[in-house]
Amino acid sequence: FTNAGKGTVEGFELEYQLLPTEHWLISGNLAWLDARYDEYMFKNVNIADQQEFTNATDFSGAMNLEYRTDLGAAGSLSARVGYSYQSSVVATTEIVRDPVTGVVTQPITQNGYGLVGAGVIWTFKDAWTVSLQGSNLTDKEYKTTGYVVPALGVRSGFYGAPRQYSLSVKYDF
């Protein structure tokens, strides 16, 4: 683990929300990122051009489609499905190439991936809320971060949550 001296992060994000009809909502975001080290000193050598920012994806985005309707005396109902995507990332923070010994460490990377989520929420009499939610519905296996410590022979990756469902009932008083 080291401390990088200087870096430049540039990019932009666009968030959008469309209401094509009274009941439908389309929302999401798109983001582009350019993250690079300007100075990364290791053993008195600037290795900035050999290092990549950890978990700094070049592109990410999401799209959600939601339907909302009033059920009169029975309350209101909303149903949503969403998809999020991120391009490939380097998930580790180690030095890729030691400038003194020449030892090269293969970083832990994560290819681009997408996740699907969905949910239904029923609200009744402004006090009761019943919610059924699902995340990572395709049960995609993806790494969120990792560590490589060559001196100790350690290579460890951490994964995101698998497919999950939740059912909740809430009463506001």
Secondary structure, 3 states (H helix, E strand, C coil): CCCCCEEEEEEEEEEEEECCCCCEEEEEEEEEEEEEEEECEECCEECHHHCCCECCCCEEEEEEEEEEEECHHHCEEEEEEEEEEECCEECCCCCCECCCCCCECCCCEECCEEEEEEEEEEEECCCEEEEEEEECCCCCCCEEEEEEEHHHCEEEEEECCCCEEEEEEEECC
